[in-house]
Amino acid sequence: MTYKEFYRTDYDKFKKVLDHVLNMIQSCSLDCIQYTTSRIKSPESVLKKIGNNYSLLHDIIGVRIICSFVDEMYQVKDWILSCFEVVEVRDYLRYPKPSGYRSLHVICKVDGCLIEIQVRTIALDFWANLEHQIHYKKDIEDEELIRSELKRCADEIASLDLSFQTIKDRIEG
């Protein structure tokens, strides 16, 4: 099933909203943004998650903004708060998930559509992408051990991010 078949007339609206948000990010004056990724959630993903009623999801439209340092994540969050109608902020950086997942999630309303903007460091994004791949694999041998190792790696990455932030702060001193 194509995106257009699944989302019908909403697909064009989702594309327009996504393009608008990406243009705003591109034209903002934040030098700390290393890169962005974006997507409209695939029909298969929506169907697996909740079935046909995609209006229940806040992350059909998703944008990920990647920075180098933790303090930059909060700069980006403040910029988002100043530019968009924010519905909710989820700070998984200060309050990590039990798995070790860390990120800032800002859910915004743009032209009547909900969009989730995730803000991460390069290191946090690397970890989250690996964890995501493993999360959706079935029948993983030694799954408990792998999850434990992933949690350990998440903690090490958080420690590295803190060290890099300290180095940056000293240099900028």
VENBEL-V797485 format. One record per helix or strand of 2 or more residues. SS is the DSSP state (2 for helix, 1 for strand). FROM is the first residue (numbers start at 1). TO is the last residue. Records with the same first field share a line. If there is no record, write none. Layout:
SS: FROM-TO / FROM-TO
//
This chain:
2: 3-7 / 10-27 / 43-49 / 54-56 / 70-83 / 122-135 / 143-172
1: 33-40 / 61-67 / 85-91 / 104-110 / 113-121
//
